[in-house]
Amino acid sequence: MMQNDVVVVGGGISGLSLAFYCVQAGMKTTILEKNDTIGGSFASPHYSANGKKFWLEMGAHTCYSSYQNLLDIVEACGITDTIIPRAKVPFSLFMNGKVKSIVSSLNIFELLVSVPNLFTLKKDGESVKSYYSKIVGERNYNNVLSHFFNAVPSQKTDDFPAEMMFKSREKRKVVLKNYTFKEGLQSVAQAISARSGLNVFTNQNITSLKFVDGLYEIRTADGNEYSAKTLVLATPSMVTSKLLKDIKPEIANHFSQLKAADVDSLGVIVRKENISLKPVAALISPDDLFFSVVSRDTVPDDNYRGFVFHFKPGLDDKAKRNRITEVLGVSMSKIEHTASKINTVPSLRMGHHKWLEKTNVLLKKEKNLLLTGNYFGGMAIEDCVSRSRSEFDRLKG
Ligand SMILES: Cc1cc2nc3c(=O)[nH]c(=O)nc-3n(C[C@H](O)[C@H](O)[C@H](O)COP(=O)(O)OP(=O)(O)OC[C@H]3O[C@@H](n4cnc5c(N)ncnc54)[C@H](O)[C@@H]3O)c2cc1C
Protein backbone atom coordinates (compact mmCIF):
# COMPACT_ATOMS: atom_id res chain seq x y z
CA MET A 1 0.00 0.00 0.00
CA MET A 2 1.42 3.40 -1.02
CA GLN A 3 2.12 5.56 2.08
CA ASN A 4 1.66 9.34 1.94
CA ASP A 5 1.38 12.33 4.23
CA VAL A 6 -1.63 13.52 2.24
CA VAL A 7 -3.93 11.83 -0.28
CA VAL A 8 -6.23 14.10 -2.29
CA VAL A 9 -9.26 12.48 -3.94
CA GLY A 10 -10.41 14.52 -6.98
CA GLY A 11 -8.13 16.31 -9.44
CA GLY A 12 -10.15 19.46 -10.22
CA ILE A 13 -8.85 22.90 -9.24
CA SER A 14 -10.03 22.38 -5.63
CA GLY A 15 -7.96 19.22 -5.17
CA LEU A 16 -5.03 20.51 -7.21
CA SER A 17 -4.76 23.78 -5.27
CA LEU A 18 -4.90 21.99 -1.90
CA ALA A 19 -2.25 19.53 -3.12
CA PHE A 20 -0.14 22.51 -4.25
CA TYR A 21 -0.19 24.00 -0.71
CA CYS A 22 0.69 20.61 0.84
CA VAL A 23 3.63 20.04 -1.52
CA GLN A 24 4.90 23.59 -0.87
CA ALA A 25 4.94 22.69 2.83
CA GLY A 26 7.08 19.61 2.08
CA MET A 27 4.36 16.97 2.55
CA LYS A 28 4.44 13.79 0.48
CA THR A 29 1.20 14.24 -1.47
CA THR A 30 -0.73 12.11 -3.95
CA ILE A 31 -3.73 13.09 -6.07
CA LEU A 32 -6.14 10.37 -7.18
CA GLU A 33 -8.42 11.32 -10.09
CA LYS A 34 -11.23 9.19 -11.51
CA ASN A 35 -10.98 10.47 -15.10
CA ASP A 36 -8.15 9.83 -17.53
CA THR A 37 -7.07 13.49 -17.47
CA ILE A 38 -6.43 15.91 -14.64
CA GLY A 39 -8.37 19.17 -14.19
CA GLY A 40 -12.05 18.29 -13.65
CA SER A 41 -13.96 21.33 -14.96
CA PHE A 42 -10.64 22.70 -16.27
CA ALA A 43 -10.98 20.71 -19.49
CA SER A 44 -9.36 22.01 -22.69
CA PRO A 45 -9.09 19.14 -25.20
CA HIS A 46 -6.59 19.81 -28.01
CA TYR A 47 -6.95 18.74 -31.64
CA SER A 48 -4.66 18.93 -34.62
CA ALA A 49 -5.31 18.37 -38.32
CA ASN A 50 -3.00 19.16 -41.25
CA GLY A 51 -0.52 20.74 -38.85
CA LYS A 52 -3.13 23.17 -37.43
CA LYS A 53 -3.85 23.06 -33.71
CA PHE A 54 -6.98 24.08 -31.84
CA TRP A 55 -8.46 23.66 -28.36
CA LEU A 56 -11.87 24.06 -26.76
CA GLU A 57 -13.00 24.85 -23.21
CA MET A 58 -15.45 22.15 -22.12
CA GLY A 59 -15.86 23.76 -18.67
CA ALA A 60 -14.44 26.91 -17.08
CA HIS A 61 -13.20 29.56 -19.51
CA THR A 62 -12.59 32.91 -17.76
CA CYS A 63 -10.42 34.08 -14.87
CA TYR A 64 -10.39 37.55 -13.32
CA SER A 65 -7.83 39.89 -11.74
CA SER A 66 -9.60 39.28 -8.42
CA TYR A 67 -8.56 35.59 -8.44
CA GLN A 68 -5.59 36.36 -6.20
CA ASN A 69 -5.03 32.91 -4.70
CA LEU A 70 -5.16 31.37 -8.17
CA LEU A 71 -2.72 34.00 -9.46
CA ASP A 72 -0.26 33.19 -6.66
CA ILE A 73 -0.30 29.53 -7.73
CA VAL A 74 0.04 30.44 -11.41
CA GLU A 75 3.05 32.59 -10.53
CA ALA A 76 4.66 29.87 -8.38
CA CYS A 77 4.22 27.41 -11.28
CA GLY A 78 6.07 29.83 -13.59
CA ILE A 79 3.24 30.18 -16.12
CA THR A 80 2.28 33.85 -15.65
CA ASP A 81 3.59 34.53 -19.17
CA THR A 82 0.92 32.18 -20.59
CA ILE A 83 -1.89 34.48 -19.41
CA ILE A 84 -3.60 36.02 -22.45
CA PRO A 85 -6.45 38.53 -22.88
CA ARG A 86 -9.88 37.48 -24.05
CA ALA A 87 -11.01 39.17 -27.26
CA LYS A 88 -13.83 41.66 -26.71
CA VAL A 89 -16.75 39.89 -28.35
CA PRO A 90 -20.31 40.14 -27.01
CA PHE A 91 -22.39 37.89 -24.79
CA SER A 92 -25.71 37.74 -26.67
CA LEU A 93 -29.18 36.31 -26.28
CA PHE A 94 -30.40 33.59 -28.66
CA MET A 95 -34.19 33.78 -29.00
CA ASN A 96 -36.57 32.43 -31.64
CA GLY A 97 -33.63 31.41 -33.80
CA LYS A 98 -32.08 34.91 -33.73
CA VAL A 99 -29.08 36.49 -32.02
CA LYS A 100 -30.11 39.59 -30.02
CA SER A 101 -27.97 42.07 -28.10
CA ILE A 102 -28.56 42.36 -24.38
CA VAL A 103 -28.97 46.14 -24.45
CA SER A 104 -31.71 45.94 -27.10
CA SER A 105 -33.56 43.42 -24.93
CA LEU A 106 -33.53 45.55 -21.75
CA ASN A 107 -36.25 48.00 -20.80
CA ILE A 108 -34.06 51.07 -20.25
CA PHE A 109 -36.67 53.05 -18.32
CA GLU A 110 -37.12 50.23 -15.79
CA LEU A 111 -33.34 49.87 -15.54
CA LEU A 112 -32.78 53.58 -14.83
CA VAL A 113 -35.46 53.62 -12.14
CA SER A 114 -34.11 50.49 -10.42
CA VAL A 115 -30.32 50.76 -10.67
CA PRO A 116 -29.84 53.28 -7.78
CA ASN A 117 -30.81 50.37 -5.47
CA LEU A 118 -27.34 49.00 -6.23
CA PHE A 119 -25.88 51.55 -3.80
CA THR A 120 -28.17 50.76 -0.86
CA LEU A 121 -29.18 47.09 -1.14
CA LYS A 122 -27.14 44.37 0.57
CA LYS A 123 -26.91 40.86 -0.91
CA ASP A 124 -27.06 39.14 2.52
CA GLY A 125 -30.28 37.21 3.02
CA GLU A 126 -31.45 37.91 -0.55
CA SER A 127 -31.89 35.35 -3.31
CA VAL A 128 -30.54 35.97 -6.83
CA LYS A 129 -34.11 36.72 -7.96
CA SER A 130 -35.08 39.02 -5.09
CA TYR A 131 -31.79 40.98 -5.19
CA TYR A 132 -31.33 41.41 -8.94
CA SER A 133 -35.04 42.11 -9.59
CA LYS A 134 -34.57 45.17 -7.40
CA ILE A 135 -31.35 46.21 -9.19
CA VAL A 136 -32.51 45.93 -12.81
CA GLY A 137 -36.31 45.81 -12.38
CA GLU A 138 -38.52 42.72 -12.28
CA ARG A 139 -39.27 42.61 -16.00
CA ASN A 140 -35.62 43.03 -16.96
CA TYR A 141 -34.69 40.29 -14.51
CA ASN A 142 -37.31 37.85 -15.84
CA ASN A 143 -36.77 38.62 -19.54
CA VAL A 144 -33.00 39.03 -19.68
CA LEU A 145 -30.78 38.83 -16.60
CA SER A 146 -32.16 35.60 -15.11
CA HIS A 147 -31.10 33.72 -18.28
CA PHE A 148 -27.51 34.90 -17.81
CA PHE A 149 -27.50 33.74 -14.21
CA ASN A 150 -29.02 30.37 -15.21
CA ALA A 151 -26.27 29.97 -17.81
CA VAL A 152 -23.53 30.16 -15.15
CA PRO A 153 -24.30 26.82 -13.44
CA SER A 154 -26.64 25.56 -16.23
CA GLN A 155 -29.71 25.42 -14.00
CA LYS A 156 -32.37 27.75 -12.54
CA THR A 157 -30.68 30.17 -10.14
CA ASP A 158 -33.67 32.17 -8.82
CA ASP A 159 -33.21 30.59 -5.36
CA PHE A 160 -29.40 30.75 -5.21
CA PRO A 161 -28.10 32.98 -2.38
CA ALA A 162 -27.21 36.32 -4.04
CA GLU A 163 -23.95 36.61 -2.09
CA MET A 164 -22.67 33.34 -3.64
CA MET A 165 -22.87 34.57 -7.26
CA PHE A 166 -20.39 37.17 -8.54
CA LYS A 167 -18.62 38.21 -5.35
CA SER A 168 -16.78 41.46 -5.24
CA ARG A 169 -13.11 40.84 -4.34
CA GLU A 170 -10.02 42.95 -4.30
CA LYS A 171 -8.40 43.04 -7.74
CA ARG A 172 -4.72 42.64 -8.57
CA LYS A 173 -3.90 45.82 -10.46
CA VAL A 174 -1.09 44.59 -12.73
CA VAL A 175 -3.19 41.71 -14.10
CA LEU A 176 -5.71 41.84 -16.97
CA LYS A 177 -9.28 42.34 -15.72
CA ASN A 178 -10.33 39.08 -17.36
CA TYR A 179 -8.10 36.56 -19.05
CA THR A 180 -7.49 32.99 -20.07
CA PHE A 181 -4.36 30.93 -20.82
CA LYS A 182 -2.57 30.35 -24.13
CA GLU A 183 -3.35 26.61 -24.16
CA GLY A 184 -6.62 26.83 -22.20
CA LEU A 185 -7.34 26.51 -18.48
CA GLN A 186 -6.38 22.86 -18.33
CA SER A 187 -2.77 23.98 -18.80
CA VAL A 188 -2.99 25.42 -15.25
CA ALA A 189 -4.05 22.00 -13.95
CA GLN A 190 -1.16 20.39 -15.83
CA ALA A 191 1.34 22.91 -14.44
CA ILE A 192 0.22 22.24 -10.86
CA SER A 193 0.31 18.48 -11.36
CA ALA A 194 3.89 18.75 -12.65
CA ARG A 195 5.07 20.23 -9.31
CA SER A 196 8.00 18.34 -7.97
CA GLY A 197 7.07 16.05 -5.06
CA LEU A 198 3.46 15.66 -6.19
CA ASN A 199 2.25 12.24 -7.39
CA VAL A 200 -0.74 12.29 -9.70
CA PHE A 201 -2.60 9.12 -10.67
CA THR A 202 -5.51 9.26 -13.12
CA ASN A 203 -8.12 6.50 -13.76
CA GLN A 204 -8.40 6.01 -9.97
CA ASN A 205 -12.07 5.81 -9.07
CA ILE A 206 -12.14 5.87 -5.27
CA THR A 207 -14.95 3.74 -3.96
CA SER A 208 -14.17 3.09 -0.29
CA LEU A 209 -12.39 4.54 2.72
CA LYS A 210 -11.28 3.07 6.02
CA PHE A 211 -9.76 4.70 9.09
CA VAL A 212 -7.38 2.31 10.86
CA ASP A 213 -4.87 3.15 13.64
CA GLY A 214 -4.86 6.87 12.80
CA LEU A 215 -4.38 6.33 9.05
CA TYR A 216 -6.84 6.71 6.19
CA GLU A 217 -6.93 3.75 3.78
CA ILE A 218 -8.18 4.71 0.35
CA ARG A 219 -9.30 2.07 -2.15
CA THR A 220 -10.16 2.26 -5.85
CA ALA A 221 -12.79 0.27 -7.78
CA ASP A 222 -9.88 -1.73 -9.28
CA GLY A 223 -8.51 -2.65 -5.85
CA ASN A 224 -5.55 -0.21 -5.71
CA GLU A 225 -4.83 0.93 -2.16
CA TYR A 226 -3.24 4.09 -0.78
CA SER A 227 -2.83 5.29 2.78
CA ALA A 228 -2.25 8.69 4.37
CA LYS A 229 -2.35 10.47 7.69
CA THR A 230 -4.35 13.30 6.08
CA LEU A 231 -7.19 12.77 3.65
CA VAL A 232 -8.55 15.48 1.33
CA LEU A 233 -11.87 14.95 -0.41
CA ALA A 234 -12.19 17.38 -3.33
CA THR A 235 -15.13 15.63 -4.99
CA PRO A 236 -18.76 16.69 -5.61
CA SER A 237 -20.83 16.76 -2.39
CA MET A 238 -22.73 13.52 -3.15
CA VAL A 239 -19.46 11.65 -3.75
CA THR A 240 -17.95 13.05 -0.53
CA SER A 241 -21.08 12.02 1.38
CA LYS A 242 -21.02 8.49 -0.05
CA LEU A 243 -17.31 8.00 0.64
CA LEU A 244 -17.65 9.15 4.28
CA LYS A 245 -20.77 7.05 5.00
CA ASP A 246 -19.01 4.29 6.97
CA ILE A 247 -16.20 6.22 8.63
CA LYS A 248 -17.82 9.61 9.40
CA PRO A 249 -21.60 9.05 9.26
CA GLU A 250 -22.55 12.40 10.83
CA ILE A 251 -20.58 14.38 8.23
CA ALA A 252 -21.83 12.09 5.44
CA ASN A 253 -25.41 12.73 6.50
CA HIS A 254 -24.82 16.49 6.65
CA PHE A 255 -23.31 16.51 3.12
CA SER A 256 -26.16 14.42 1.73
CA GLN A 257 -28.44 17.46 2.25
CA LEU A 258 -26.76 19.31 -0.64
CA LYS A 259 -27.98 19.04 -4.19
CA ALA A 260 -25.99 19.25 -7.42
CA ALA A 261 -26.67 19.21 -11.16
CA ASP A 262 -24.80 17.54 -13.98
CA VAL A 263 -24.00 19.78 -16.97
CA ASP A 264 -24.09 17.85 -20.23
CA SER A 265 -21.74 19.57 -22.68
CA LEU A 266 -21.04 18.87 -26.35
CA GLY A 267 -18.35 20.85 -28.17
CA VAL A 268 -17.81 21.17 -31.91
CA ILE A 269 -15.00 22.49 -34.10
CA VAL A 270 -15.77 23.97 -37.52
CA ARG A 271 -13.55 25.55 -40.17
CA LYS A 272 -13.94 29.34 -40.11
CA GLU A 273 -15.11 29.65 -43.70
CA ASN A 274 -18.00 27.25 -43.06
CA ILE A 275 -19.79 29.40 -40.52
CA SER A 276 -21.41 32.82 -40.86
CA LEU A 277 -22.38 33.49 -37.22
CA LYS A 278 -20.77 36.78 -36.06
CA PRO A 279 -18.09 36.35 -33.37
CA VAL A 280 -19.60 35.97 -29.85
CA ALA A 281 -18.32 35.15 -26.38
CA ALA A 282 -21.48 33.16 -25.70
CA LEU A 283 -25.09 32.75 -26.73
CA ILE A 284 -27.53 32.57 -23.85
CA SER A 285 -30.91 31.01 -24.41
CA PRO A 286 -34.04 31.40 -22.28
CA ASP A 287 -36.06 28.64 -23.90
CA ASP A 288 -33.87 26.36 -25.99
CA LEU A 289 -32.50 22.84 -25.47
CA PHE A 290 -29.32 24.42 -24.06
CA PHE A 291 -28.58 27.00 -21.35
CA SER A 292 -25.64 28.50 -23.22
CA VAL A 293 -23.19 28.09 -26.07
CA VAL A 294 -19.67 29.17 -25.06
CA SER A 295 -17.50 30.03 -28.03
CA ARG A 296 -13.72 30.07 -28.63
CA ASP A 297 -14.09 33.44 -30.41
CA THR A 298 -12.61 34.98 -27.24
CA VAL A 299 -9.27 33.49 -28.38
CA PRO A 300 -9.54 33.94 -32.16
CA ASP A 301 -7.87 31.39 -34.42
CA ASP A 302 -6.86 31.73 -38.08
CA ASN A 303 -8.45 28.45 -39.18
CA TYR A 304 -11.11 27.18 -36.81
CA ARG A 305 -13.99 28.21 -34.57
CA GLY A 306 -15.26 26.18 -31.64
CA PHE A 307 -18.56 26.13 -29.75
CA VAL A 308 -19.48 24.25 -26.58
CA PHE A 309 -23.19 23.71 -26.04
CA HIS A 310 -24.18 23.30 -22.38
CA PHE A 311 -27.39 21.29 -22.75
CA LYS A 312 -30.36 20.78 -20.47
CA PRO A 313 -30.43 17.24 -19.00
CA GLY A 314 -32.08 14.20 -20.58
CA LEU A 315 -31.39 14.76 -24.31
CA ASP A 316 -30.12 12.02 -26.58
CA ASP A 317 -27.09 12.51 -28.81
CA LYS A 318 -29.16 12.90 -31.99
CA ALA A 319 -31.28 15.71 -30.51
CA LYS A 320 -28.15 17.53 -29.36
CA ARG A 321 -26.35 17.21 -32.70
CA ASN A 322 -29.46 18.31 -34.64
CA ARG A 323 -29.82 21.41 -32.52
CA ILE A 324 -26.12 22.27 -32.89
CA THR A 325 -26.31 22.14 -36.70
CA GLU A 326 -29.50 24.25 -36.70
CA VAL A 327 -28.12 26.95 -34.38
CA LEU A 328 -24.75 27.19 -36.15
CA GLY A 329 -26.26 26.81 -39.63
CA VAL A 330 -23.78 24.08 -40.64
CA SER A 331 -24.30 20.49 -41.73
CA MET A 332 -22.89 17.61 -39.67
CA SER A 333 -20.33 16.95 -42.43
CA LYS A 334 -18.73 20.37 -41.76
CA ILE A 335 -18.10 19.55 -38.09
CA GLU A 336 -14.47 18.40 -37.92
CA HIS A 337 -14.28 17.33 -34.27
CA THR A 338 -16.62 16.86 -31.34
CA ALA A 339 -15.93 16.53 -27.62
CA SER A 340 -18.24 15.71 -24.75
CA LYS A 341 -18.00 16.19 -21.00
CA ILE A 342 -20.20 15.98 -17.94
CA ASN A 343 -19.36 18.49 -15.19
CA THR A 344 -21.02 18.58 -11.78
CA VAL A 345 -22.07 21.95 -10.35
CA PRO A 346 -23.71 22.66 -6.99
CA SER A 347 -27.37 23.68 -6.67
CA LEU A 348 -26.91 26.24 -3.92
CA ARG A 349 -29.95 27.27 -1.90
CA MET A 350 -30.90 30.02 0.54
CA GLY A 351 -29.66 29.15 4.03
CA HIS A 352 -26.42 27.68 2.66
CA HIS A 353 -24.43 29.73 5.20
CA LYS A 354 -26.10 27.72 8.00
CA TRP A 355 -25.01 24.48 6.30
CA LEU A 356 -21.48 25.91 6.13
CA GLU A 357 -21.50 26.90 9.81
CA LYS A 358 -22.47 23.35 10.81
CA THR A 359 -19.77 21.98 8.47
CA ASN A 360 -17.17 24.04 10.33
CA VAL A 361 -18.41 22.73 13.69
CA LEU A 362 -18.31 19.10 12.47
CA LEU A 363 -14.79 19.51 11.07
CA LYS A 364 -13.39 21.09 14.27
CA LYS A 365 -12.52 17.67 15.68
CA GLU A 366 -11.26 16.32 12.32
CA LYS A 367 -7.85 17.96 11.90
CA ASN A 368 -6.68 15.38 9.34
CA LEU A 369 -9.81 15.32 7.20
CA LEU A 370 -9.95 18.25 4.76
CA LEU A 371 -13.01 18.88 2.62
CA THR A 372 -12.95 21.23 -0.35
CA GLY A 373 -14.85 21.80 -3.60
CA ASN A 374 -17.09 24.26 -5.41
CA TYR A 375 -19.98 24.07 -2.94
CA PHE A 376 -18.57 25.82 0.15
CA GLY A 377 -18.14 29.58 -0.37
CA GLY A 378 -19.28 29.58 -4.03
CA MET A 379 -18.59 27.85 -7.33
CA ALA A 380 -16.18 30.34 -8.99
CA ILE A 381 -12.61 29.15 -9.44
CA GLU A 382 -11.33 31.56 -6.78
CA ASP A 383 -13.95 30.28 -4.31
CA CYS A 384 -12.55 26.75 -4.80
CA VAL A 385 -8.92 27.85 -4.32
CA SER A 386 -9.83 30.00 -1.27
CA ARG A 387 -11.62 27.06 0.32
CA SER A 388 -8.56 24.84 -0.30
CA ARG A 389 -6.31 27.44 1.21
CA SER A 390 -8.40 27.78 4.36
CA GLU A 391 -8.57 23.98 4.72
CA PHE A 392 -4.77 23.84 4.40
CA ASP A 393 -4.48 26.56 7.09
CA ARG A 394 -6.73 24.43 9.35
CA LEU A 395 -4.35 21.48 8.89
CA LYS A 396 -1.34 23.60 9.76
CA GLY A 397 -3.20 24.85 12.85
C1 LIG B 1 -19.38 24.69 -17.86
C2 LIG B 1 -18.73 25.42 -16.71
C3 LIG B 1 -18.19 26.69 -16.92
C4 LIG B 1 -17.59 27.38 -15.86
N1 LIG B 1 -17.01 28.58 -16.10
C5 LIG B 1 -16.34 29.22 -15.11
C6 LIG B 1 -15.59 30.39 -15.39
O1 LIG B 1 -15.48 30.81 -16.53
N2 LIG B 1 -14.97 31.01 -14.35
C7 LIG B 1 -15.06 30.54 -13.06
O2 LIG B 1 -14.50 31.16 -12.15
N3 LIG B 1 -15.73 29.39 -12.78
C8 LIG B 1 -16.35 28.72 -13.78
N4 LIG B 1 -17.00 27.54 -13.52
C9 LIG B 1 -16.97 27.00 -12.16
C10 LIG B 1 -15.63 26.33 -11.84
O3 LIG B 1 -14.95 26.01 -13.01
C11 LIG B 1 -15.84 25.04 -11.03
O4 LIG B 1 -16.68 25.31 -9.92
C12 LIG B 1 -14.52 24.49 -10.55
O5 LIG B 1 -13.62 24.31 -11.61
C13 LIG B 1 -14.79 23.17 -9.82
O6 LIG B 1 -13.58 22.63 -9.39
P1 LIG B 1 -13.60 21.41 -8.36
O7 LIG B 1 -12.22 20.91 -8.26
O8 LIG B 1 -14.28 21.81 -7.09
O9 LIG B 1 -14.57 20.33 -9.01
P2 LIG B 1 -14.33 19.51 -10.37
O10 LIG B 1 -13.62 20.33 -11.36
O11 LIG B 1 -15.67 18.94 -10.70
O12 LIG B 1 -13.34 18.33 -9.91
C14 LIG B 1 -13.79 17.27 -9.12
C15 LIG B 1 -12.98 16.07 -9.57
O13 LIG B 1 -13.27 14.95 -8.74
C16 LIG B 1 -13.20 13.79 -9.54
N5 LIG B 1 -13.91 12.70 -8.86
C17 LIG B 1 -15.23 12.59 -8.64
N6 LIG B 1 -15.49 11.43 -8.00
C18 LIG B 1 -14.31 10.81 -7.80
C19 LIG B 1 -13.93 9.56 -7.21
N7 LIG B 1 -14.83 8.73 -6.66
N8 LIG B 1 -12.60 9.22 -7.20
C20 LIG B 1 -11.67 10.05 -7.75
N9 LIG B 1 -11.99 11.24 -8.34
C21 LIG B 1 -13.29 11.61 -8.35
C22 LIG B 1 -13.88 14.24 -10.83
O14 LIG B 1 -13.58 13.36 -11.91
C23 LIG B 1 -13.32 15.64 -11.00
O15 LIG B 1 -12.14 15.65 -11.80
C24 LIG B 1 -17.58 26.81 -14.56
C25 LIG B 1 -18.11 25.53 -14.35
C26 LIG B 1 -18.68 24.83 -15.41
C27 LIG B 1 -19.22 23.45 -15.18
The ligand as an SDF file (V2000), in Angstrom:
LIG
                    3D

 53 58  0  0  0  0  0  0  0  0999 V2000
  -19.3760   24.6880  -17.8590 C   0  0  0  0  0  0  0  0  0  0  0  0
  -18.7290   25.4220  -16.7100 C   0  0  0  0  0  0  0  0  0  0  0  0
  -18.1900   26.6930  -16.9230 C   0  0  0  0  0  0  0  0  0  0  0  0
  -17.5910   27.3820  -15.8650 C   0  0  0  0  0  0  0  0  0  0  0  0
  -17.0060   28.5840  -16.1000 N   0  0  0  0  0  0  0  0  0  0  0  0
  -16.3360   29.2160  -15.1110 C   0  0  0  0  0  0  0  0  0  0  0  0
  -15.5880   30.3880  -15.3880 C   0  0  0  0  0  0  0  0  0  0  0  0
  -15.4820   30.8130  -16.5280 O   0  0  0  0  0  0  0  0  0  0  0  0
  -14.9690   31.0070  -14.3470 N   0  0  0  0  0  0  0  0  0  0  0  0
  -15.0600   30.5440  -13.0590 C   0  0  0  0  0  0  0  0  0  0  0  0
  -14.4980   31.1570  -12.1520 O   0  0  0  0  0  0  0  0  0  0  0  0
  -15.7340   29.3940  -12.7820 N   0  0  0  0  0  0  0  0  0  0  0  0
  -16.3450   28.7220  -13.7780 C   0  0  0  0  0  0  0  0  0  0  0  0
  -16.9970   27.5380  -13.5230 N   0  0  0  0  0  0  0  0  0  0  0  0
  -16.9690   27.0000  -12.1590 C   0  0  0  0  0  0  0  0  0  0  0  0
  -15.6340   26.3270  -11.8370 C   0  0  0  0  0  0  0  0  0  0  0  0
  -14.9470   26.0070  -13.0060 O   0  0  0  0  0  0  0  0  0  0  0  0
  -15.8440   25.0450  -11.0340 C   0  0  0  0  0  0  0  0  0  0  0  0
  -16.6830   25.3080   -9.9250 O   0  0  0  0  0  0  0  0  0  0  0  0
  -14.5210   24.4860  -10.5460 C   0  0  0  0  0  0  0  0  0  0  0  0
  -13.6220   24.3060  -11.6130 O   0  0  0  0  0  0  0  0  0  0  0  0
  -14.7890   23.1720   -9.8170 C   0  0  0  0  0  0  0  0  0  0  0  0
  -13.5800   22.6270   -9.3850 O   0  0  0  0  0  0  0  0  0  0  0  0
  -13.6020   21.4090   -8.3560 P   0  0  0  0  0  0  0  0  0  0  0  0
  -12.2220   20.9060   -8.2640 O   0  0  0  0  0  0  0  0  0  0  0  0
  -14.2800   21.8100   -7.0950 O   0  0  0  0  0  0  0  0  0  0  0  0
  -14.5690   20.3310   -9.0130 O   0  0  0  0  0  0  0  0  0  0  0  0
  -14.3340   19.5090  -10.3740 P   0  0  0  0  0  0  0  0  0  0  0  0
  -13.6160   20.3260  -11.3580 O   0  0  0  0  0  0  0  0  0  0  0  0
  -15.6720   18.9440  -10.6970 O   0  0  0  0  0  0  0  0  0  0  0  0
  -13.3440   18.3340   -9.9090 O   0  0  0  0  0  0  0  0  0  0  0  0
  -13.7930   17.2660   -9.1190 C   0  0  0  0  0  0  0  0  0  0  0  0
  -12.9780   16.0740   -9.5710 C   0  0  0  0  0  0  0  0  0  0  0  0
  -13.2670   14.9540   -8.7370 O   0  0  0  0  0  0  0  0  0  0  0  0
  -13.1950   13.7900   -9.5450 C   0  0  0  0  0  0  0  0  0  0  0  0
  -13.9090   12.7040   -8.8600 N   0  0  0  0  0  0  0  0  0  0  0  0
  -15.2340   12.5920   -8.6390 C   0  0  0  0  0  0  0  0  0  0  0  0
  -15.4940   11.4290   -7.9970 N   0  0  0  0  0  0  0  0  0  0  0  0
  -14.3080   10.8080   -7.8000 C   0  0  0  0  0  0  0  0  0  0  0  0
  -13.9280    9.5640   -7.2120 C   0  0  0  0  0  0  0  0  0  0  0  0
  -14.8330    8.7320   -6.6600 N   0  0  0  0  0  0  0  0  0  0  0  0
  -12.6040    9.2230   -7.2030 N   0  0  0  0  0  0  0  0  0  0  0  0
  -11.6670   10.0500   -7.7530 C   0  0  0  0  0  0  0  0  0  0  0  0
  -11.9860   11.2370   -8.3380 N   0  0  0  0  0  0  0  0  0  0  0  0
  -13.2940   11.6100   -8.3540 C   0  0  0  0  0  0  0  0  0  0  0  0
  -13.8810   14.2360  -10.8350 C   0  0  0  0  0  0  0  0  0  0  0  0
  -13.5810   13.3620  -11.9120 O   0  0  0  0  0  0  0  0  0  0  0  0
  -13.3180   15.6430  -11.0050 C   0  0  0  0  0  0  0  0  0  0  0  0
  -12.1420   15.6470  -11.7950 O   0  0  0  0  0  0  0  0  0  0  0  0
  -17.5780   26.8070  -14.5560 C   0  0  0  0  0  0  0  0  0  0  0  0
  -18.1150   25.5270  -14.3460 C   0  0  0  0  0  0  0  0  0  0  0  0
  -18.6750   24.8320  -15.4120 C   0  0  0  0  0  0  0  0  0  0  0  0
  -19.2160   23.4530  -15.1800 C   0  0  0  0  0  0  0  0  0  0  0  0
  1  2  1  0
  2  3  1  0
  2 52  2  0
  3  4  2  0
  4  5  1  0
  4 50  1  0
  5  6  2  0
  6  7  1  0
  6 13  1  0
  7  8  2  0
  7  9  1  0
  9 10  1  0
 10 11  2  0
 10 12  1  0
 12 13  2  0
 13 14  1  0
 14 15  1  0
 14 50  1  0
 15 16  1  0
 16 17  1  0
 16 18  1  0
 18 19  1  0
 18 20  1  0
 20 21  1  0
 20 22  1  0
 22 23  1  0
 23 24  1  0
 24 25  2  0
 24 26  1  0
 24 27  1  0
 27 28  1  0
 28 29  2  0
 28 30  1  0
 28 31  1  0
 31 32  1  0
 32 33  1  0
 33 34  1  0
 33 48  1  0
 34 35  1  0
 35 36  1  0
 35 46  1  0
 36 37  1  0
 36 45  1  0
 37 38  2  0
 38 39  1  0
 39 40  1  0
 39 45  2  0
 40 41  1  0
 40 42  2  0
 42 43  1  0
 43 44  2  0
 44 45  1  0
 46 47  1  0
 46 48  1  0
 48 49  1  0
 50 51  2  0
 51 52  1  0
 52 53  1  0
M  END
$$$$
